[in-house]
Amino acid sequence: MSFKPSSVVPPFTRPQLAEARHVRAAELFDQGRSGAEIARTLGVSEESVRRWKRV
């Protein structure tokens, strides 16, 4: 039996991961979540969350 790999998705780059966190943070802000809760959920500092919100 031969092995044929399925199409493999390459890993995300650091900028792609950062953008995904920013988008998720925006979604959570829209849901009315607090900055502290967003920081815990995404595993980042509250300062990062505040900075993203300003942007």
Secondary structure as a PSIPRED ss2 file (coil, helix, strand):
# PSIPRED VFORMAT (PSIPRED V4.0)

   1 M C   1.000  0.000  0.000
   2 S C   1.000  0.000  0.000
   3 F C   1.000  0.000  0.000
   4 K C   1.000  0.000  0.000
   5 P C   1.000  0.000  0.000
   6 S C   1.000  0.000  0.000
   7 S C   1.000  0.000  0.000
   8 V C   1.000  0.000  0.000
   9 V C   1.000  0.000  0.000
  10 P C   1.000  0.000  0.000
  11 P C   1.000  0.000  0.000
  12 F C   1.000  0.000  0.000
  13 T C   1.000  0.000  0.000
  14 R H   0.000  1.000  0.000
  15 P H   0.000  1.000  0.000
  16 Q H   0.000  1.000  0.000
  17 L H   0.000  1.000  0.000
  18 A H   0.000  1.000  0.000
  19 E H   0.000  1.000  0.000
  20 A H   0.000  1.000  0.000
  21 R H   0.000  1.000  0.000
  22 H H   0.000  1.000  0.000
  23 V H   0.000  1.000  0.000
  24 R H   0.000  1.000  0.000
  25 A H   0.000  1.000  0.000
  26 A H   0.000  1.000  0.000
  27 E H   0.000  1.000  0.000
  28 L H   0.000  1.000  0.000
  29 F H   0.000  1.000  0.000
  30 D H   0.000  1.000  0.000
  31 Q C   1.000  0.000  0.000
  32 G C   1.000  0.000  0.000
  33 R C   1.000  0.000  0.000
  34 S C   1.000  0.000  0.000
  35 G H   0.000  1.000  0.000
  36 A H   0.000  1.000  0.000
  37 E H   0.000  1.000  0.000
  38 I H   0.000  1.000  0.000
  39 A H   0.000  1.000  0.000
  40 R H   0.000  1.000  0.000
  41 T H   0.000  1.000  0.000
  42 L H   0.000  1.000  0.000
  43 G C   1.000  0.000  0.000
  44 V C   1.000  0.000  0.000
  45 S C   1.000  0.000  0.000
  46 E H   0.000  1.000  0.000
  47 E H   0.000  1.000  0.000
  48 S H   0.000  1.000  0.000
  49 V H   0.000  1.000  0.000
  50 R H   0.000  1.000  0.000
  51 R H   0.000  1.000  0.000
  52 W H   0.000  1.000  0.000
  53 K H   0.000  1.000  0.000
  54 R H   0.000  1.000  0.000
  55 V C   1.000  0.000  0.000
